[in-house]
């Protein structure tokens, strides 16, 4: 019974994430992908009209820019995919590679409150207790976490990489969705099969 409840909760999380992804695709003028990815079934009525309106508003924005913005809006898992693709000029046109390169330093820092919660959960206490001193302003932020300067109680200066809150759960949901979509595309597309998209 417990396993069934876990599976149901995971499926609900993934369904909610799928709806969120669909909304982002529509907002960025990429709603046409919803039919290709079979996401339309997750959406309330009226999504096609919203899609057409967004596409009209964004018709002057290039496709590479819209895809990059979409990856940013989708969050860390998709930003990481875009970062990987930024080095794949053998797979993508130069215009996409150029846009995806912008994802290499696009991450916004998260709140210090989130930092405190993560450190407390991982190290058993707030930063001011665990460290002799801890700088609340990050020196760098990335798609998965951010880095803060700190001083250990023994006087050693260190940098502390703090994972983004809830990132693990989000990445697991995203990877589950991506795996299912890759399998779906391989059934419908010879190109997807040739590239072994699932792998």
C-alpha positions, 0 to 999 in steps of 0.5 A, a space after each residue: 500500500 505504501 509503495 502504491 501511495 508513493 507511486 501515485 504521489 510521484 505521478 501527481 507531481 509529474 502531472 503537475 510538472 507536465 502542466 507547468 511545462 506546457 504552460 511555459 511552452 505556450 507562453 514562449 510561443 512553442 505551443 506547437 510542440 504540445 501536439 508533437 509531445 502529446 502534452 495537450 491532454 494535460 491542459 484545460 480547454 482553451 489552451 490552443 487559443 492561448 497558444 495562437 495568441 502567444 505565437 502572434 505576440 512572439 512572431 518577431 522573436 527568433 526561434 533560438 531565443 524562444 527556446 533559450 527562454 523556455 529552457 530558462 523558465 523550465 528550470 535547472 534540469 532544462 538549463 543543464 540540458 541547454 548548457 550541454 547542447 551549447 557545446 554541440 555545434 555538430 548537432 545544432 545550428 550556430 544560432 542555437 549554440 550561440 543562444 544556449 551559450 548564454 545559459 552557462 551563466 544565466 542562473 539567478 541566486 536563490 534566497 538566503 532563507 533557502 540557503 539556511 534551510 538547506 544547510 540546517 537540513 544537511 549539516 544539522 544547524 543554521 550557518 551561524 552555528 555550523 560556521 565561524 562566519 558565513 557570507 549570505 551573498 553568494 559569490 556564484 550561482 549555477 543551475 544546481 546550486 550556489 557558492 558562499 564563502 565561509 570560515 570554519 571554527 578552526 580558522 580555515 577559509 572554505 567555499 560552501 556549495 549549497 544545493 537549490 531547495 527541492 532541486 532533487 525532486 524537481 530533477 527526478 520528475 523532469 528526468 522521468 518526464 523526459 524519459 517517457 517523452 523520448 520513448 514516445 518520440 522514438 516510436 513516432 520519429 525515425 530521426 529520434 530513433 537514429 539519435 537514440 534519444 532515450 539513451 
